Amino acid sequence: MIVAVMVLLVASLLVTGVFVAANGDIALTRGDTNQKKAYYAALAGLSAYKFQLNSSPEYWKKCKSLSGPVTGTTDESYTVKTLAATGHTEAECKTEKQSAILESAGSAIGTFRIESTGVAGAGTSNEKTRSLVATFTHPGFLNYVYFTNYEILDPSAQNPEPTECEHYYAYRLEHNLIGTCGTIQFAAKDKVNGPMHTNDAAAICAEGATKPTFGRNSEDAI
């Protein structure tokens, strides 16, 4: 009987120890889970901002803040705000002054930043927050499969080399300089399978109902 009682006592102590350890792990696991959920809530905030920006390219100038729950969840939410440019304050940003939003110097010139903060487990002892900062910049030539500044042939390939080619088509047309620089022409069966941009005017040549194709689909910027 004594041996049985001792065995039961030891077993009870072991069960109690396992319960205490497991109970502590539950709190740690819940905290770790909420940290991850807060991170993904912050990502949801970035996606919400990009949706607004895609819907209205001028949206960034308004220096607006976004907040709301993450769709499909009950304890996750996000808050997004535009960060003021270097040397400016958040109050200036709220006045919708572009110079207070866009960076004006350094390697980040022409960019602006937003901060998205995600919250998970709100109202509990395991509430967690995570913040992400995203930098937005204007597209460069690497964003396009075809990018040109002037839609002309290489002046150095001509003899004598024309001197008027530093002007865009509209200027050359106005000053009767058409033909001196040569024109890049898109024939009827040409295809540009990707995003395209030119700072000049493009010469589009069609044959009846056949015309050049630009972009793989409607999502490619032309």
N, C-alpha and C positions, 0 to 999 in steps of 0.2 A: 504493500500500500504506500509506504513512504517513497519507494522508488517511483511509483506511478505518479504521485503528487509532484515529485521533483521534475519528472519528465514533462508533466503538464505545465509547471511553472516556467521551465526553460522554453517550452514551445510558445507559451503566451508572451514571454519577453521577445522572442524572435518575431512573432506576428506583429507585436506592437512596434518593434523597430522597423520592420518592413513597411508598416502603415505610415509611420512618421516620415520615413525616407520618401515613399511614394507621394505623400501629401506635399512635401517640399518640392518634389520634381514637377508636380502638377502646376504649381505657381510659376516655376521657372519656364516650363513649356508654354504656359499661357502667355507669359511675358514675351517669350521668343516669337510665338505665333503673332502676337499683336504688333511686334516690331516689323515683321515681314508684311503684315496687312497694311500698316501705316505707310511703308515704302510703296506698295502698289497703289495705295490711295493717292499718294503724291504723284505717281505716274498718271493716274486717272485725271488729276488736275491739269497736268501738262497736255493731255489729250483733249480735254475740254477747251483749253485755251487755243490749241491749234485748230480745233473745229471752228471756233469763232473767227480766227484769223483767216482760215480758208474761205469762210462765208463772206467776210468783209476784209479785204486787204488793208483797209485804213484803220482797222480795229486797234492796232498797237498804239496809234496816236492818241487814243482816248485815255490811255493809262488807267484802264479799269481794273477792278478786282473781281475775282470769281470765287464763289464758295457754294458748297452743296454736298449732299450725300452721294456716295458712290452707288450707282445703280445696281440693284440686286443684293445690297447688303443692308444690315440694320445698325451696325456700329462703326461704320467707316465713313469718313468725310474728308474734304479737302478745301484748302483756301489758297488762291493764287493771287499774287500781286506783282506789279511791275516795279523793278528796282530802279532807283534814280541813277543817272550816269555819274561818273567820277566828278567830284567837285560840286554836285548838286544835291538837293535834299528831297525827301519824299514829298514834302509839301509842294515843291516846284513841279514835281512830276504830276501831281494831281491837278495842276492847272492846265494840263494838256499842252505844255510847252515842249516842243520836239527836242530842243537843245538840252533839256533836262532828262531826256529818255535815251537818246543816241550818244554813244561814246564818240568823242571828237578828237582823240589823240591815241597814239600807241598802236600796238598790233591789233587791238580790238576796235579800231575806228570804224564807224558806221554800223556797229552792232548794238543790240539792246538785250537786257536780261530780265527774266521773270523768276520768281521764287514760288514753288508749289510746296505746301506743307500738308502732309497727310496725317490723319488722326484715326486710331483704332482703339477699341475698348473704351470708348468715351464714358465717363461717369463711374468708372471702376478703379480699383487700386492698381490695376495693370494697364491703365491708359498709356499709350505710347504715341510719340510723334516722330515723323521723319520729314526732312526738308530737302528738296532738290532745286538746284539753280540751273536753268537752261539759257543758253545764249543763242539768239537768233541773228542771222546775217543775211544779206542780200545774195542772190545766186551769182556765182562766177562762171567763167567759161568751162570749168570742169563739170558743171551741172548739165552741160549740153553735149550732144553728139556732134552738133554742127554749130559753130559760133564764129561770127566775123564782126569786125568793126566797120570795114569798108567792103561793099560788094563789088569789088573791082578785081581785074587781073593784076598780077604782080608787076608794078611799074618797071622794076629793074630788068624784067624779061623783054622789055620793048626797047627798040632803038630808033630814034633817040628816046631816052627815058623822059616821060611826061612829068611836068612839075605841078600839075593841078590836082593830083590824086589825093591830096591830104584833105580834100573837101568831100562832103557827102553829096549824094545824088541830087538832092533838092537845090543845093548851092550850084552844082555844075549845070543843072538844067536852067537855073535862073541866069547864069552867066555864059550860057551857050558853050559849055565845055564838054558836052556829051560826046562820047566817042573817043576822047583823047586817052582815057584810062582803061578802056575795055570794060565789059560788063559780064559778071558771072550770071549765066542764064540757067534756069531750071526748065529742062525740056519736059514734054508732056508725059513721058514714061519714067521720069526720075522719081526716086523715093528716098526720103530721109527718115530712116527707121529709128526715131528717137526724138528727144527734145531739141528744139532749134531756136536760135536767136541771132538776129543781126541788128546792128545799130544803124545800118543804112537801109536803102530800099532794095527789095528783091525783085528781079526780073522773072516773072512767071509766064511761061509759054505754054499755051494749050493748043490742042489739035482737035477741033470739034468738041465732043463731049469728054475727051481724054485730057486730063490735066495732072500736074505733079502731085504726089502724095506726101504730106508732111505729118510726121508722128505715127507711132504704132497704134495709138488709140486716143480717145478724148482726154486722157490724163496727162499726155505729154505736152509740156509747155511749148507753144509755138509763138 
